Every structure is written in structure tokens, then in C-alpha cells.
Amino acid sequence: MSRFIAALLSAGAVGAIASTAVVAQEAPKVSAQKPSARPVATPKQARARADSIVAKLTLDEKIALVHGLFPPMADGKTQNELIPSAGHIDGVPRVGIPIVRESDASLGVANQVEQRKGDVATALPSSLATAASFDPEIARAGGAMIGAEARAKRFNVLLAGGVNLTRDPWGGRNFEYLGEDPLLAGELAGAHIAGVQSNRIVSTIKHFALNAQETGRMVLDAQIDEAALRESDLLAFQIAIEKGKPGSVMAAYNKVNGHWASENDFLLNQVLKRDWNYPGWVMSDWGGVHSTVKAANAGLDQQSGQELDKAMFFAAPLKAAVEKGEVPMKRLDDMVARYLTGLILTGAFDTPMPATAQPIDYAANAQVAQRAAEAGIVLLKNEGDILPLAASAKKILVIGGGADVGVISGGGSSQVRSVGGAPIEIPLAYGGSASFARITYHASSPLAALRKAAPGATIEFTDGRNLNATLEAATKADIAIVFATQWTTEADDVPNLRLPDHQDALIAAVAKAQPKTVAVLTTGGPVTMPWLDAVPAVLQAWYPGQRGGEAIANILTGKVNPSGRLPITFPARESQAPRPTPVGLDLLTGLARDAAANPAAAGDFSLKTFPVKYPEGSDVGYRWYERQGNTPLFAFGHGLSYTSFAYAQPQVSGGKTLTVSFTVTNTGKRAGADVPQLYVTREGSNKPMRLAGFQRVTLNPGESRRVTLTAEPRILADYDTSLPGWRIAGGTYRVAIARDATDRSMTLTTTLDATTMKP
């Protein structure tokens, strides 16, 4: 969900709604640590109950449940309280249907432009950081925490669960998603969704499907063949739905193979509802509906934020279409029943929301956010064991990145106004996100945290703008730590992978002046590093959330041993990516130029539908690099530690199931966590290896543990449209027990039986 924020910033909407804000104050009562138990109900039981309720509804009541209000633009359209937020659907009290209030998003309860004055929430690190933990428990804890806060703030639907695969390293929304691998993304998204829903509220899963870039996202046509789509992006959704059982699926803005995602019969009716037997409801994204009859019959169940669409397609037009028989009454009943089923299965239907906002234990929830950041920070390079900071480093210089006041966060509908406020908040003058996004920092200063974590050292700060003074200070320090930032946002892709604002030149100059230089990257995804050979230590901190400063300081000083692994490939050069620049960016640039040349007709210049082709198919990310024979800068799965691990005594078994077991030993002097990874391919297929299993293992020095990984069968299979379904070819399979996607130091072979599986 996205475009609603633009409306907030227009026509004085923020001021108009501020007086109705509901603010949760800090008090130690509601915590993510004790979520409510989920109710016990099977999908069949929930649907039967939903059908019995639908049978009691009038036509007008049914229509009212399949389109939702956008609160900032919905004055006078309901007698019930409108909490400033993303969405609102009135209930039907006479049959027990509750009011539904919807809020963004995956990183916390959003309040992007402070439409609820003074209301703050706990901000998780970016989803890429959570993915880098390779730990479903970290993902679940984060979901449980933000779900608890949502309930305390009286929201019963969170527009969370972003699981779109990263196909391009420049994607503006990559930070909101869980990386490039369908197994990793699916497992962690499912855990996050389950955590949210443990609070008896609904989490969506989004954006279904192929929202892989922001440039032209409202009009582009994503083109890919069915088998490739099933083996990649759809597999991530499928696994996440199986693991998390989200109450709702949110359709994407874009087209997929010629049809809008919100009216795509293949995606909604054939894949989601028929093949996967999904019981919940499909909602649109805000401003993402294009028709009444086609959308309803193709499987869209609810129009969200109706005021942002060109028409209220699922209001009076839908009623008329039902009365004419263009949309069967049976289909309308199904739309309503699916909505109620999603609410019933998650417990949202039967768990009343509090009448007023409830206290929240923000201190406890901050620890959840900090643990996630610490687990997801990746040590990319540590030449000469320059990290952790030695006690002998008495004079430390911290440079740039706003590290004196906080840590940067990503922009768009996921933006959380975090506890502690925003020490930096910069409005934008241009770009697709200018109307609703701001460059925003969380008030968690790495400088202050470092001073607290290393009280015996003198730690100074310079913003780096005076280069001569910065270099002079660097030469006098024992070590220099350069914080570099890259802001990314929903609605805009980055035009290239270079650090902006001449930060590459700054890092190179500092490294030349001070051989002991550490680069800390707070970015939305991969960046190129032309200075890498000269910098002995590099830390990828992503957008680390509202306790990011503390997490970074703990990693740098060794209070926490780094254990993150890259969930996304870092290319050595932009040209290595399947699409080295955003498709359609040139079209946007041309439109902007034409509009500037003819301001009177600027409204006539709009981006038309254009194709985005995905020739890599299911070979997303690291598989593309292997297929092309390209060596990345840092591979998927890569990450260093302050200790060392050894793998021994591998065994593999085949037949109907591929399983490997091996012993992992901490051979170093510090406790730490390792992430062994299982990659598999069929011998003779010439197909790249794919991640088929992984496990995060925490060990004390000298400790060993036997680890068993069972391969996800759909990773071993090819999708066969002629079955239709999954087909594992019988024969020999090559297995790698690895530290990253390029590691082939421990390989085995086994034989698998031929088998098929349903879609």
C-alpha cells in the first residue's frame, strides 16, 4: 500500500485528521513476548461459519463489506470512528461482523507523515536485515511484536508480509522484502506473518505478484513464462502462505503477462484459489483497481482504499453488475465469505478491539528490534582481524552518515515514526516519492552507542564535509569508521549502485590517509565498492531500525559476534545484473523533460504500459550469476564471524527425500552463530545450484553439533505445465554443504526417485 500517503499531504489532509489521533503511551503492559494464542479452527470450519453468516446478509450489506474506505478521504461515509490510517471497513453488528481497521506494514505500525499526531511505534530493521539472520525465529518475534503494537493501537489488519523476490539490485523497495531466494523469503515471510497473527489480527501477504521494480510499477507489464514464475516468485508466496497462513493476500499494482494483477484470473483464481486452495480474501492495493466485472470475476474480493481509485468499482457498480447477472450472486457471496473466513481463521473476528488505545512496553519491544538488527548485520570483510575494535584503539574517529544523531531508514508506506523521534527528516523536491516520502532517521546514534560500549576510548565525530579536516583527523586516530548511507524508497528505484553524494570518494580518501579504516554501510541493498581493496573491514548494516546504533556498536566492539549472511547478491559491477538499470527509467526521464518544456500541458504526459521481460526466469539472483559465469563482489549467503566453524563427517541420503547430515564445530575462541546452507542440482542438467535448506546454529568455543538438513522437494523439482505440477526427475543429484552460494568445498552425490507433486 502506498499512494494513500500522497493524498495525506495534499489539500491539508494531515491537519484535518490530526485531532482524531489515538496515541499509545509508554507503559509496561503490552509486549510482544506474550502474544495471545491463535484460535483452533480449520479452514473448512471457518468457511462453513462464514457461509452461514453470509446467508443472513442483505445485498447492500454484502456490497458494503467488499470495498473499504480510505480514512483521510472518507469524511461522512461512516458513523463509526475513523482512526487515521490506511483503511477502514464497517462491520455488521447485527450478525457480529466487526469493524476492520488496517495499518501499514512489515517494519512496524506505520504513521508515515504523522497523521496520528504524537503516535510512535517500534521500528524493526529492514526486512533484508531480518532475511540476513536466516532465522525464522527472529522473523516471528518481529512479527509478534509489531502485531501486539497494532492491536494495542486498535488495528486488526496489518498490511505486512512483503515477499516479492529481489530480481534487480537497484529496486527501491528491496529493503521491504526478504531477498532473492524463494525458500529463504518464503520461510521467513511465513514466520513473520505467523508472528503478527499470533495476536489474533490479520496479516496480509504482498504484493501478488512480480512487484520487482518501482519504476512504472502502476503501469508495467511483467512478462515471464509460467514454469519460471512457479519456480521463483510464486514459490516464495506458496511457502509463505503454507507456513504463515495469512488471512489476506494483497494484489500487486502491475500487470503480469498482459493482465492487471488485481484482475488476473491466472494468479487469483487458478494459482491462489484453485491450486493452493487458499481460503482467505484477496484485497487490492490502494489505487490498484481498474474494473468491476472483470476484477470480481477474476478473483479480486475487496477494493481497498476506494477513494484512491478512478471509481468506487466495488460499490454501486458492483451492486448493479450483480443485479444484471454480470457478476453472479454466488461470486459475491464467495467474496464476502472469503473476507469473513480470513477474519475467523486468524481470530480477528472473535477478539474485540479495545475501546481505547492500550499501553505498550516500548522498552521491551526495542530489545526485539535490536536483536533482529544484531542477527542481520553482515560482516563482509575483516582483513587482518581489524574487528572487533581492540582495546588498544584509544582514539577512534567516526565519520559521516549522520552517525552522531541516528540511523537512516527506508521510505514509503513502511516508514515507522519510531520511539525517540526523527532527528533528521528531509522532504523531497522531486521524484515519484516526493509527495509522500521523506528521508527519515531513527534516533539511535551509533556515535553515542560506541562511546557507551567503549568507555576507555576517545571517540570523535566529523561529518566529512570538510575533507582536509577529516583526513587530518583520520591520520591522528588509531582507527577510522566511515558510515555511508544510501536512501531508497517505495515509488522510486535508484538509478545506479554507487553510493550517492561522493561517499565513495570520501571512503577512498579516508582509507588512503588511515590504513585501519572500517566502512559501515546503511543501505537499502547492494552497492558497488570501488574502494574495497583499500578498506580492510566492511560491515553491511542495512537499515538497522530504531536500535540500530546500539546494534552496530555491539558488533563493532565484539559484544555481539556478527552472524548475518547476505540474502541478496552484491554485484561486482552493475553490468552483471540481468537489467543493469531500471527498465522504463528512460521513459520517465523523457516524460519529465517534455512536461518541463510544456508546463501548460504537463497533465497530458503520463507513462503508458511498457513490458519488463525476465529472461533469467527462475534463475533469480545468485543462480543468474552462476548461469552467466559471473563472480559477484559478495555472494548470496556470505558472512564472516569473529570465530571460525568447521564442517565434518558429511552424509547424504536419497530415494524419496534428500537429506544431509554433518557436524558443525566452533573451532574459534568466541561463541557465535553459523548458517550452514544446502545447495542442490541434478547432474547433467546444467542448471545452477539452488538453496534447498539452511539452519542457524549457535555454538560455544569447541562445541560441536550434528545438523540435519532436508531439502525442500519443490526446489529439487521442475514445474511441468503439462502435468500440471512439480516433477522430480529420477537420477543423480549433486549436493553442496556450503557457507555461501559459491562454496563447493564439500560436495556429495545421491540418487533420487522420480516423483510428481501437485501444483
Residue pairs with C-beta under 8 A, 6 or more apart in sequence:
1 86
1 87
1 104
1 105
1 159
1 250
1 285
1 286
1 304
1 305
1 413
2 285
2 286
2 287
2 412
2 413
2 436
2 490
2 491
3 286
3 287
3 308
3 436
4 70
4 72
4 86
4 286
4 287
4 305
4 308
4 413
5 112
5 113
5 412
5 413
5 435
5 436
5 437
6 435
6 436
7 13
7 70
7 72
7 73
7 307
7 308
8 14
8 17
8 72
8 112
8 113
8 115
8 436
9 113
9 435
9 436
10 435
13 72
13 73
13 115
14 113
14 114
14 115
16 72
17 71
17 72
17 82
17 84
17 115
18 84
18 114
18 115
18 116
18 117
20 81
20 82
20 83
20 84
21 84
21 115
21 116
21 117
21 118
21 119
22 83
22 116
22 119
22 153
22 154
22 356
22 357
23 116
23 117
23 118
23 119
23 357
24 119
24 149
24 152
24 153
24 357
24 358
24 359
24 360
25 357
25 359
25 360
26 359
26 360
26 361
26 362
26 363
26 419
27 359
27 360
27 361
28 359
28 361
28 363
28 364
29 358
29 359
29 360
29 361
30 148
30 149
30 151
30 152
30 358
30 359
30 360
30 361
31 145
31 148
31 360
31 361
31 364
31 365
32 141
32 144
32 145
32 146
32 147
32 148
32 149
32 364
32 365
32 368
33 364
35 144
35 147
35 148
35 195
35 198
35 199
36 198
36 199
36 200
36 347
36 351
37 198
38 197
38 198
38 200
38 346
38 347
39 200
39 345
39 347
39 350
41 49
41 344
41 345
43 277
43 279
43 341
43 345
46 279
46 341
46 344
46 345
47 279
47 337
47 341
49 340
49 344
50 336
50 337
50 338
50 340
50 341
50 344
51 333
51 337
53 95
53 96
53 97
53 337
53 340
54 62
54 333
54 336
54 337
54 340
56 95
57 65
57 92
57 95
57 336
59 319
59 322
60 319
61 92
62 332
62 333
62 335
62 336
63 314
63 315
63 318
63 319
63 322
63 332
64 89
64 90
64 92
65 89
65 92
65 97
65 302
65 336
65 339
66 301
66 302
66 303
66 314
66 318
66 332
66 335
66 336
66 339
67 89
67 302
67 303
67 306
67 312
67 313
67 314
67 315
67 318
68 87
68 88
68 89
68 100
68 102
68 283
68 302
68 303
68 304
68 305
68 306
69 77
69 78
69 82
69 87
69 88
69 89
69 90
69 305
69 306
69 307
70 86
70 87
70 88
70 286
70 305
70 306
70 307
70 308
71 82
71 83
71 84
71 85
71 86
71 87
71 88
72 84
72 115
73 307
73 308
74 82
74 88
74 307
75 82
78 88
78 90
80 88
80 90
80 99
82 88
83 101
83 116
83 153
83 154
83 155
84 115
84 116
85 101
85 102
85 103
85 115
85 116
85 155
86 102
86 103
86 104
86 110
86 159
86 286
86 305
86 413
87 100
87 101
87 102
87 157
87 159
87 286
87 304
87 305
88 99
88 100
88 101
88 102
89 99
89 100
89 102
89 302
90 99
91 97
91 98
91 99
91 100
96 349
97 340
97 349
98 156
98 343
98 348
98 349
98 352
98 353
99 353
100 156
100 157
100 343
100 348
101 154
101 155
101 156
101 157
101 353
102 155
102 157
102 158
102 159
102 304
103 109
103 110
103 150
103 153
103 155
103 157
103 158
103 159
104 110
104 112
104 158
104 159
104 160
104 413
104 414
105 158
105 159
105 160
105 162
105 176
105 413
105 414
106 124
106 127
106 146
106 160
106 161
106 162
106 176
106 192
106 414
107 123
107 124
107 125
107 126
107 127
107 146
107 176
107 414
107 416
107 545
108 121
108 122
108 123
108 124
108 146
108 149
108 414
108 416
108 418
109 121
109 146
109 149
109 150
109 153
109 155
109 158
109 416
110 121
110 413
110 414
110 415
110 416
110 417
111 119
111 120
111 121
111 416
111 417
112 412
112 413
112 415
112 417
112 436
112 437
113 436
113 438
114 417
119 153
119 417
120 362
120 417
120 418
120 419
120 420
120 421
121 146
121 149
121 153
121 416
121 417
121 418
121 419
122 145
122 146
122 149
122 362
122 365
122 366
122 368
122 369
122 416
122 418
122 419
122 546
123 369
123 409
123 416
123 418
123 419
123 442
123 545
123 546
124 130
124 142
124 145
124 146
124 368
124 369
124 372
124 416
124 545
125 369
125 372
125 373
125 376
125 542
125 543
125 544
125 545
125 548
125 551
126 175
126 176
126 409
126 410
126 524
126 542
126 543
126 544
126 545
127 162
127 175
127 176
127 177
127 178
128 174
128 175
128 177
128 178
128 179
128 376
128 524
128 525
128 542
128 543
128 567
128 568
129 372
129 373
129 376
129 377
129 541
129 542
129 543
129 544
129 545
129 564
130 138
130 139
130 142
130 178
130 188
130 192
130 372
130 376
131 177
131 178
131 179
131 184
131 185
131 188
131 376
131 567
131 568
132 179
132 375
132 376
132 377
132 378
132 540
132 542
132 564
132 565
132 566
132 567
132 639
133 139
133 372
133 375
133 376
133 563
133 564
133 696
134 184
134 565
134 567
134 675
134 694
134 696
135 188
135 375
135 696
136 187
136 188
136 190
136 191
137 191
138 371
138 372
138 375
138 376
139 188
139 189
139 191
139 192
139 195
140 191
140 192
140 194
140 195
141 195
141 368
141 371
141 372
142 192
142 195
142 368
142 369
142 372
143 160
143 191
143 192
143 193
143 194
143 195
143 196
143 197
143 198
143 203
144 195
144 196
144 198
144 199
145 195
145 365
145 368
145 369
146 158
146 160
146 196
147 158
147 195
147 196
147 197
147 198
147 199
147 201
147 203
148 199
148 360
148 365
149 360
149 365
150 156
150 158
150 196
150 199
150 201
151 199
151 200
151 201
151 353
151 354
151 358
152 354
152 357
152 358
152 359
152 360
153 357
153 358
154 353
154 354
154 356
154 357
155 201
155 353
156 200
156 201
156 202
156 343
156 348
156 351
156 353
157 201
157 202
157 203
157 204
157 247
157 248
157 348
158 196
158 201
158 202
158 203
158 204
159 204
159 206
159 250
159 413
160 192
160 193
160 196
160 203
160 204
160 206
161 189
161 192
161 193
161 196
161 203
161 204
161 205
161 206
161 240
161 244
161 246
162 173
162 176
162 177
162 178
162 189
162 206
162 207
162 414
163 177
163 178
163 185
163 186
163 189
163 205
163 206
163 236
163 237
163 240
164 173
164 177
164 206
164 207
164 209
164 210
164 211
164 212
164 233
164 236
164 252
165 177
165 179
165 180
165 181
165 182
165 185
165 212
165 232
165 233
165 236
165 620
165 621
166 174
166 177
166 179
166 180
166 212
166 525
166 568
166 620
166 621
167 180
167 212
167 213
167 578
167 579
167 614
167 616
167 620
167 621
168 212
168 213
168 493
168 577
168 578
168 579
168 582
169 497
169 525
169 526
169 568
169 569
169 570
169 571
169 574
169 577
170 493
170 494
170 495
170 496
170 497
170 525
170 574
170 577
170 581
170 582
171 212
171 213
171 214
171 488
171 493
171 525
172 213
172 214
172 412
172 433
172 488
172 489
172 490
172 491
172 492
172 493
172 494
172 524
173 211
173 214
173 412
173 488
173 489
173 490
174 488
174 524
174 525
174 568
175 410
175 488
175 524
175 525
175 542
175 543
176 410
176 412
176 414
176 490
177 185
178 184
178 185
178 188
178 189
178 236
178 567
179 185
179 567
179 568
179 621
179 636
180 567
180 568
180 569
180 620
180 621
180 622
180 636
181 567
181 620
181 621
181 622
181 636
181 690
181 691
182 231
182 232
182 233
182 235
182 236
182 239
182 620
182 715
183 235
183 236
183 239
183 690
183 691
183 692
183 693
183 694
183 712
183 715
184 567
184 691
184 694
185 236
185 239
185 240
185 567
186 235
186 236
186 237
186 238
186 239
186 240
186 243
187 239
187 240
187 243
189 205
189 236
189 239
189 240
189 243
189 244
190 239
190 240
190 241
190 242
190 243
190 244
191 243
191 244
192 203
192 244
193 203
193 205
193 240
193 243
193 244
193 245
193 246
194 243
194 244
194 245
196 203
197 203
197 244
197 245
197 246
197 247
197 346
197 347
200 346
200 347
200 348
200 350
200 351
201 346
201 347
201 348
201 351
202 246
202 247
202 248
202 342
202 343
202 346
202 348
203 244
203 246
203 247
203 248
203 346
204 246
204 247
204 248
204 249
204 250
204 283
205 237
205 240
205 241
205 244
205 246
205 248
205 249
205 250
206 249
206 250
206 252
206 285
207 250
207 251
207 252
207 253
207 261
207 285
208 237
208 249
208 250
208 251
208 252
208 261
208 267
208 268
208 272
208 282
209 229
209 233
209 234
209 237
209 252
209 256
209 261
209 267
210 222
210 224
210 229
210 233
210 252
210 254
210 256
210 261
210 614
211 217
211 252
211 253
211 254
212 222
212 233
212 612
212 614
213 220
213 493
213 582
213 583
213 584
213 612
214 432
214 489
214 490
214 491
214 492
214 493
214 582
215 432
215 492
215 493
215 582
215 583
215 584
215 585
215 588
216 583
216 584
216 587
216 588
216 607
216 610
216 612
217 252
217 253
217 254
217 491
218 253
218 254
218 287
218 288
218 607
219 254
219 255
219 607
219 608
219 609
219 610
220 254
220 255
220 583
220 584
220 609
220 610
220 611
220 612
221 254
221 255
221 256
221 257
221 258
221 609
221 610
221 611
221 612
222 254
222 255
222 256
222 257
222 612
222 614
223 257
223 611
223 612
223 613
223 614
224 256
224 257
224 613
224 614
224 617
225 617
226 266
226 719
226 721
227 617
227 618
227 718
227 719
227 720
227 721
228 614
228 617
228 618
229 256
229 618
230 271
230 618
230 719
230 759
231 617
231 618
231 714
231 718
231 719
232 617
232 618
232 620
233 620
234 271
235 714
237 249
238 276
238 714
239 712
240 246
241 249
241 276
241 278
245 345
245 346
246 280
246 342
247 280
247 281
247 342
247 343
247 345
247 346
247 348
248 280
248 281
248 282
248 283
248 342
249 272
249 278
249 280
249 281
249 282
249 283
250 282
250 283
250 284
250 285
250 304
251 261
251 262
251 264
251 267
251 268
251 282
251 283
251 284
251 285
251 288
251 300
252 261
252 262
252 285
252 288
253 261
253 285
253 287
253 288
254 260
254 261
255 261
255 264
255 609
256 264
256 266
256 267
257 266
259 265
259 266
259 298
260 288
260 290
260 295
261 267
261 288
262 284
262 285
262 288
262 289
262 290
262 295
262 300
263 289
263 290
263 291
263 294
263 295
263 298
263 299
263 300
264 298
264 299
265 297
265 298
265 299
267 299
268 282
268 298
268 299
268 300
269 298
269 299
271 759
272 278
272 282
272 299
273 299
275 758
275 759
276 759
279 338
279 341
279 342
279 345
280 338
280 341
280 342
280 345
281 301
281 302
281 335
281 338
281 339
281 341
281 342
282 299
282 300
282 301
282 302
282 338
283 300
283 301
283 302
283 303
283 304
284 295
284 300
284 302
284 303
284 304
284 305
284 309
285 304
286 304
286 305
286 308
287 305
287 308
287 309
288 304
288 309
289 295
289 300
289 303
289 306
289 309
289 313
289 314
290 310
290 313
291 313
292 311
292 313
292 314
292 317
292 318
292 321
292 327
293 321
293 326
293 327
295 303
295 313
295 314
296 314
296 318
296 321
296 327
296 331
296 332
296 335
297 327
297 331
301 334
301 335
301 338
301 339
302 314
302 335
302 339
303 309
303 312
303 313
303 314
303 315
306 312
306 313
306 314
306 315
311 317
318 327
318 332
321 327
322 328
322 329
322 332
340 349
342 348
343 349
344 350
362 419
366 419
366 546
366 547
367 547
369 545
369 546
369 547
370 545
370 547
370 550
370 551
372 545
373 541
373 542
373 544
373 545
373 547
373 548
373 551
373 552
374 551
374 554
374 555
374 560
375 563
375 564
375 673
376 542
376 544
376 564
377 539
377 540
377 541
377 542
377 544
377 551
377 552
377 555
377 562
377 564
378 539
378 540
378 562
378 564
378 565
378 566
378 638
378 639
378 640
379 387
379 537
379 538
379 539
379 540
379 555
379 562
379 564
379 639
379 640
379 641
379 642
380 538
380 539
380 540
380 566
380 570
380 634
380 638
380 639
380 640
381 532
381 535
381 536
381 537
381 538
381 640
382 536
382 537
382 640
382 642
383 536
383 537
384 536
386 479
386 516
386 518
386 536
386 537
387 518
387 537
387 539
387 555
387 556
387 558
387 642
388 555
388 556
388 557
388 558
388 642
389 396
389 454
389 457
389 479
389 556
389 557
389 558
391 456
392 478
393 454
393 457
393 478
393 479
393 516
394 456
394 457
394 458
394 478
395 457
395 458
395 460
395 476
395 477
395 478
395 479
396 450
396 454
396 457
396 458
396 459
396 460
396 477
396 478
396 479
396 480
396 481
397 459
397 460
397 461
397 462
397 473
397 474
397 476
397 477
397 479
397 480
397 481
397 514
398 404
398 446
398 447
398 450
398 459
398 460
398 461
398 462
398 481
398 483
399 461
399 462
399 463
399 464
399 470
399 474
399 480
399 481
399 482
399 483
399 506
399 510
400 462
400 463
400 464
400 482
400 483
400 484
400 485
400 503
400 506
401 408
401 446
401 482
401 483
401 484
401 485
401 520
401 522
402 408
402 423
402 424
402 441
402 463
402 483
402 485
403 445
403 446
403 447
403 461
403 483
403 520
403 549
404 445
404 447
404 448
404 461
404 463
405 423
405 424
405 441
405 443
405 445
406 422
406 423
406 424
406 441
406 442
406 443
406 444
406 445
406 548
406 549
407 441
407 442
407 444
407 446
407 522
407 541
407 543
407 544
407 545
407 548
407 549
407 552
408 424
408 439
408 440
408 441
408 485
408 487
408 522
408 543
409 415
409 416
409 418
409 440
409 441
409 442
409 543
409 545
410 487
410 488
410 489
410 490
410 524
410 543
411 433
411 437
411 438
411 439
411 440
411 487
411 488
411 489
411 490
412 433
412 436
412 437
412 489
412 490
412 491
413 490
414 490
415 437
415 438
415 440
416 546
418 442
418 443
418 545
418 546
419 546
420 442
420 443
420 444
420 546
421 443
422 440
422 441
422 442
422 443
423 441
423 443
424 439
424 440
424 441
425 438
425 439
425 440
425 441
426 438
426 439
426 440
427 434
427 438
428 434
428 437
428 438
428 439
431 491
431 492
432 491
432 492
432 588
433 489
433 490
433 491
433 492
436 491
437 489
437 490
437 491
439 487
442 545
442 546
442 548
443 546
444 544
444 545
444 546
444 547
444 548
444 549
444 550
445 549
446 483
446 520
446 548
446 549
446 552
446 553
447 459
447 461
447 549
448 549
449 549
449 550
449 552
449 553
449 554
450 459
450 481
450 553
450 556
450 557
451 459
452 553
453 553
453 554
453 556
453 557
453 559
454 553
454 557
460 473
460 477
462 469
462 470
462 473
464 470
464 482
464 506
467 506
467 509
470 506
470 509
470 510
471 509
471 510
471 513
474 480
474 510
474 513
474 514
474 517
475 513
475 514
477 514
478 516
479 514
479 516
479 517
479 518
480 510
480 513
480 514
480 516
480 517
480 518
481 517
481 518
481 520
481 556
482 506
482 507
482 510
482 517
482 518
482 519
482 520
483 520
483 522
484 499
484 503
484 506
484 507
484 519
484 520
484 521
484 522
484 523
484 527
485 499
485 503
485 522
485 523
486 494
486 499
486 500
486 521
486 522
486 523
486 524
486 525
486 527
487 500
487 524
488 494
488 523
488 524
488 525
493 582
493 585
494 524
495 581
495 582
495 585
496 574
496 581
497 526
497 527
497 528
497 571
497 574
498 504
498 527
498 528
499 507
499 523
499 527
504 528
504 529
504 530
504 531
507 517
507 519
507 531
507 535
508 530
508 531
508 534
510 517
511 517
511 531
511 534
511 535
512 534
515 536
516 536
517 534
517 535
517 536
517 537
518 535
518 536
518 537
518 538
518 539
518 556
519 529
519 531
519 535
519 537
519 538
519 539
520 539
520 541
520 552
520 556
521 527
521 538
521 539
521 540
521 541
522 541
522 542
522 543
522 544
522 548
523 540
523 542
523 543
524 542
524 543
525 568
526 568
526 569
526 570
526 571
526 633
527 570
528 571
528 572
528 573
528 574
528 633
529 535
529 538
529 633
532 538
532 633
539 552
539 555
539 556
539 562
540 564
540 566
541 548
541 551
541 552
544 551
544 552
545 551
551 560
553 559
554 560
555 562
558 642
558 670
561 641
561 642
561 643
561 670
561 671
561 672
561 673
562 639
562 640
562 641
562 642
563 639
563 641
563 672
563 673
563 674
563 675
563 696
564 639
565 637
565 638
565 639
565 675
565 677
565 740
566 634
566 635
566 636
566 637
566 638
566 639
566 740
567 636
568 621
568 636
569 621
569 622
569 625
569 632
569 634
569 635
569 636
569 741
570 632
570 633
570 634
570 635
571 577
571 625
571 630
571 632
571 633
572 630
572 631
572 632
572 633
574 580
574 581
576 625
576 628
576 630
576 632
578 614
578 615
578 616
578 624
579 612
583 610
583 612
584 607
584 610
584 612
587 607
587 610
588 607
591 605
591 606
591 607
594 605
595 601
595 602
595 605
616 623
616 624
616 627
619 626
619 627
619 687
619 688
621 636
622 632
622 635
622 636
622 637
622 688
622 741
622 742
623 688
623 689
623 690
624 630
624 688
625 631
625 632
625 635
625 741
626 688
626 689
626 741
626 742
627 688
631 742
632 742
635 740
635 741
635 742
635 743
636 691
636 740
636 741
637 675
637 677
637 691
637 738
637 739
637 740
637 741
637 743
638 739
638 740
639 675
639 740
641 668
641 670
641 672
641 673
641 674
642 668
642 670
642 672
643 666
643 667
643 668
643 669
643 670
643 671
643 672
643 701
644 666
644 667
644 668
645 664
645 665
645 666
645 667
645 668
645 672
645 674
645 699
646 664
646 665
646 667
647 662
647 663
647 664
647 676
647 737
647 746
648 662
648 663
648 665
649 662
649 663
650 660
650 661
650 662
650 737
650 746
650 748
651 660
651 661
651 662
652 658
652 659
652 660
652 735
652 748
652 749
652 750
653 659
653 660
653 750
654 733
654 750
654 751
654 752
654 753
655 751
655 752
655 753
656 752
656 753
656 755
657 710
657 711
657 713
658 680
658 692
658 710
658 711
658 716
658 733
658 735
658 750
658 752
659 708
659 709
659 710
659 711
660 678
660 693
660 708
660 709
660 711
660 735
660 737
660 748
661 706
661 707
661 708
661 709
662 676
662 706
662 707
662 737
662 746
663 704
663 705
663 706
663 707
664 674
664 676
664 697
664 699
664 704
664 705
664 706
664 707
665 699
665 702
665 703
665 704
666 672
666 674
666 699
666 700
666 701
666 702
666 703
666 704
667 702
668 701
669 701
670 701
671 698
671 699
671 700
671 701
672 698
672 699
673 696
673 697
673 698
673 699
674 696
674 697
674 699
675 694
675 695
675 696
675 697
676 694
676 695
676 697
676 707
676 709
676 737
676 738
676 739
677 691
677 693
677 694
677 737
677 738
677 739
677 740
677 741
678 691
678 692
678 693
678 694
678 709
678 711
678 735
678 736
678 737
678 738
679 689
679 690
679 691
679 692
679 735
679 736
679 738
679 741
680 689
680 690
680 692
680 711
680 715
680 716
680 733
680 734
680 735
680 736
681 687
681 688
681 689
681 690
681 733
681 734
682 716
682 729
682 731
682 732
682 733
682 734
683 731
683 732
683 733
683 734
683 749
684 731
684 732
685 729
689 734
689 736
689 741
690 715
691 715
691 741
692 709
692 711
692 712
692 715
692 716
693 709
693 710
693 711
693 712
694 709
695 707
695 709
697 705
697 707
699 705
713 726
713 728
713 755
713 757
714 726
714 757
716 728
716 733
716 752
717 726
717 727
717 728
717 757
718 726
718 727
718 729
719 725
719 726
719 727
719 759
720 726
720 727
720 756
723 756
723 759
724 759
725 756
725 757
725 758
725 759
726 756
726 757
726 758
726 759
727 754
727 755
727 756
727 757
728 752
728 753
728 754
728 755
728 756
728 757
729 752
729 754
730 751
730 752
730 753
730 754
731 751
731 752
731 754
732 749
732 750
732 751
733 749
733 750
733 751
733 752
734 747
734 748
734 749
735 747
735 748
735 749
735 750
736 743
736 744
736 746
736 747
737 746
737 747
737 748
738 744
738 745
738 746
